Amino acid sequence: MLGRRDGPLMRNNGQSLRGSRIVFAIAVGILLGCAFAFLFPHGFFGSDPPAQGRRLPRTSLQVGSSPCESPERINMLKSELVSVSEKNVELKKQVRELTEKLRLAEQGKDQAQKQFLVLGEQHKAGPFGTVKGLRTNPTVVPGNSVNPRLAKMLEKVAVRKELIVALANSNVKGMLELWFTSIKKVGIPNYLVVALDDEIENFCNSNVVPVYKRDPDEGIDSIARTGGNHAVSGLKFRILREFLQLGYSVLLSDVDIIYLQNPFDHLYRDSDVESMTDGHNNMTAYGYNDVFDEPAMGWARYAHTMRIWVYNSGFFYIRPTIPSIELLDRVADRLSRQPNAWDQAVFNEELFFPSHPGYDGLHASRRTMDFYLFMNSKVLFKTVRKDAKLSKLKPVIIHVNYHPDKFPRMKAIVDYYVNGNQDALKSFPDGSE
Ligand SMILES: *[C@@H]1O[C@H](CO)[C@@H](O)[C@H](O)[C@H]1NC(C)=O
């Protein structure tokens, strides 16, 4: 059979076949040599080394086969070599184990520390249906030395260690007035304006609005005075950090918001971040399975995706926990390094993207606020104002985030919900024109 195939084209094949037979024979020779060295360490090797052995390249086993050596010497060298190579194998194994331990230690170090901070001790799993993961992380130990002046102010302003905080400069003075007027009207005592310039500080003081102006010597404050938009949006997260470090929960609020009830009566307080949503119905606000269709894939044409409308980074409640502070740091850090990033996008990406190769996700716990109670202006103008039942319900807050004509819409909201003017919202289009 082989002979018939051995045409001109097959000759090379035949040669390589022969070649590999030789290699195979050599390998068998080496293995036999090893076996004999172990089985007959005293004598056999010296008398008749395997014939193929001589043609082999020198390996450690052939070192002793020189005809000049006495059989005793050869045997001694032989057993030394065996024991040395055994030690070598053992050492290599130990190095491998140590390297692996080191790698695991490096990998787990950070995570283990964080988990220890959060969990403290190990628990047994309870029976079926009774186990619950940790979503309410413990609060940090307050460090008053971070900012003693702010600490003193918060002692006076906060109620049960929580308060509303808004940042404002003189560009938003008109909205700020509508904002704090609505807060006063509801009777919320625990709120604070972080003034980014003197005009706002004076404006607040003359309106008996709790105000905090940062020490001008502090480094990040120069950002507020001279920085562009992006620097200022990063500033918000840096300032918030101090409140959390001092042990306070913050309800961060933009100033294009009207308060109609006390939000602190409507919080769950079980998550690191509890935020209003940009969503406008159950699906978009709370998450859904969005099926992506790719007909070319035939049987597997449907790919399931997880979707949720972004959290609104202009109104969220954040508890003073390690994951919360990590979130603020990560957002501030990214905003300082990516000048064109939008703070709300960064906020959501840090909050939602899971860990993956080369990236450690945040893994903070999250809760989406009721979108009818903490209402965005799309929900109000597209749905609620046209719905007989929904338009009778009083939200907790309304955020005019979807419309550029913020000031007139804010006034109309007050007119509708506070003054009872049923027509106040009618003149506005659903979206901007
Ligand atoms: C939205 O969800 C709430 C409960 O979360 C439910 O009561 C309501 O019926 C849902 N609405 C629709 C339109 O599915």
PDBQT file of the ligand as one rigid body, heavy atoms in Angstrom, charges set to zero:
ROOT
HETATM    1  C1  LIG A 501     -46.281  49.856  37.213  1.00  0.00    +0.000 C 
HETATM    2  O1  LIG A 501     -45.812  49.221  38.386  1.00  0.00    +0.000 OA
HETATM    3  C2  LIG A 501     -46.665  49.376  39.509  1.00  0.00    +0.000 C 
HETATM    4  C3  LIG A 501     -46.003  48.686  40.676  1.00  0.00    +0.000 C 
HETATM    5  O2  LIG A 501     -44.653  48.760  40.617  1.00  0.00    +0.000 OA
HETATM    6  C4  LIG A 501     -48.030  48.767  39.238  1.00  0.00    +0.000 C 
HETATM    7  O3  LIG A 501     -48.866  48.983  40.342  1.00  0.00    +0.000 OA
HETATM    8  C5  LIG A 501     -48.610  49.395  37.996  1.00  0.00    +0.000 C 
HETATM    9  O4  LIG A 501     -49.795  48.759  37.662  1.00  0.00    +0.000 OA
HETATM   10  C6  LIG A 501     -47.643  49.304  36.836  1.00  0.00    +0.000 C 
HETATM   11  N1  LIG A 501     -48.170  50.038  35.711  1.00  0.00    +0.000 N 
HETATM   12  C7  LIG A 501     -48.268  49.533  34.497  1.00  0.00    +0.000 C 
HETATM   13  C8  LIG A 501     -48.821  50.429  33.452  1.00  0.00    +0.000 C 
HETATM   14  O5  LIG A 501     -47.893  48.415  34.242  1.00  0.00    +0.000 OA
ENDROOT
TORSDOF 0
